[in-house]
Amino acid sequence: MSAMPKLEIKDWQTLLAKESYPQWSGDLEDDCTSNWAGLLLRAEWMDDTDGINIWWWAVTDLRSNIEIASSHQHKTLASNGKVARWLAEQSAVAFLTT
């Protein structure tokens, strides 16, 4: 597996991460997005296997289209849209402020 290229974080992105919150659009119970601080946050309901809801989420840099984080690399499973959005938001803030 190759290392992710270093992405440049602009000052305005860090400021937004500290002073605002993502605003989500779309169906919050199925497939939603947030274009926030130069990042695209997504959350999508994927499957209901044996009564267990599975949600996918991802954070992508809009300039480079590079995925920064997603449910594929995260140990915590999202069982609903609220958790999936929260995990995407936490990953985005961590990326912009560390």
C-alpha positions as CSV (number, residue, x, y, z in Angstrom):
1,M,0.0,0.0,0.0
2,S,1.4,3.4,-1.0
3,A,1.5,6.3,1.4
4,M,-1.1,9.1,0.9
5,P,0.5,12.2,-0.7
6,K,0.9,15.2,1.6
7,L,-2.1,17.5,1.0
8,E,-1.6,21.3,1.7
9,I,-4.1,22.6,4.2
10,K,-4.9,26.3,3.8
11,D,-5.4,28.7,6.7
12,W,-9.0,29.3,5.8
13,Q,-9.7,25.5,6.0
14,T,-8.3,25.3,9.6
15,L,-10.2,28.4,10.6
16,L,-13.5,26.9,9.3
17,A,-12.7,23.7,11.1
18,K,-12.5,25.6,14.4
19,E,-15.4,28.0,13.9
20,S,-18.1,26.2,11.9
21,Y,-19.8,22.9,11.5
22,P,-20.6,21.0,8.3
23,Q,-24.1,21.5,6.9
24,W,-25.5,18.3,5.5
25,S,-27.8,18.1,2.4
26,G,-29.7,15.2,0.9
27,D,-31.6,12.4,2.7
28,L,-30.1,12.1,6.1
29,E,-31.5,8.6,6.4
30,D,-30.1,7.3,3.1
31,D,-27.4,9.3,1.2
32,C,-26.2,12.8,2.2
33,T,-23.2,15.1,1.6
34,S,-21.5,18.2,3.0
35,N,-19.2,20.4,1.1
36,W,-17.2,22.0,4.0
37,A,-13.8,23.6,4.4
38,G,-12.6,22.4,1.0
39,L,-13.6,18.8,1.8
40,L,-16.5,16.6,0.6
41,L,-18.0,14.6,3.5
42,R,-20.4,11.8,2.5
43,A,-22.5,9.3,4.4
44,E,-24.6,6.6,2.7
45,W,-26.7,3.7,4.0
46,M,-25.3,0.5,2.3
47,D,-27.1,-2.6,3.6
48,D,-29.4,-4.0,6.1
49,T,-28.0,-7.5,6.7
50,D,-29.8,-9.6,9.2
51,G,-31.3,-6.5,10.8
52,I,-27.9,-4.8,11.1
53,N,-27.7,-1.4,9.4
54,I,-24.3,-0.7,7.8
55,W,-23.3,2.9,6.8
56,W,-20.4,4.0,4.6
57,W,-18.8,7.4,5.1
58,A,-15.9,9.2,3.5
59,V,-14.0,12.5,3.5
60,T,-12.4,13.6,0.3
61,D,-10.2,16.6,-0.5
62,L,-12.1,18.6,-3.2
63,R,-8.9,20.0,-4.9
64,S,-7.1,16.7,-5.4
65,N,-10.1,14.3,-5.2
66,I,-8.0,12.2,-2.7
67,E,-9.9,10.3,-0.1
68,I,-8.6,11.3,3.3
69,A,-10.6,8.9,5.5
70,S,-13.4,6.5,5.2
71,S,-15.3,3.8,7.0
72,H,-13.0,1.3,5.1
73,Q,-10.0,2.4,7.2
74,H,-11.9,3.1,10.5
75,K,-12.5,0.4,13.2
76,T,-15.8,1.8,14.4
77,L,-18.8,0.7,12.4
78,A,-21.6,3.2,11.8
79,S,-25.0,1.7,12.4
80,N,-27.0,4.8,11.5
81,G,-26.7,8.0,9.6
82,K,-26.1,10.2,12.7
83,V,-23.0,8.1,13.6
84,A,-21.8,8.0,10.0
85,R,-22.0,11.8,9.7
86,W,-20.3,12.2,13.1
87,L,-17.4,9.9,12.1
88,A,-17.0,11.8,8.8
89,E,-17.0,15.1,10.7
90,Q,-14.5,14.0,13.3
91,S,-12.2,12.7,10.6
92,A,-12.4,15.9,8.7
93,V,-11.7,18.1,11.7
94,A,-8.8,15.9,12.8
95,F,-7.3,16.2,9.3
96,L,-7.6,19.9,9.2
97,T,-6.4,20.7,12.7
98,T,-3.5,18.2,13.3
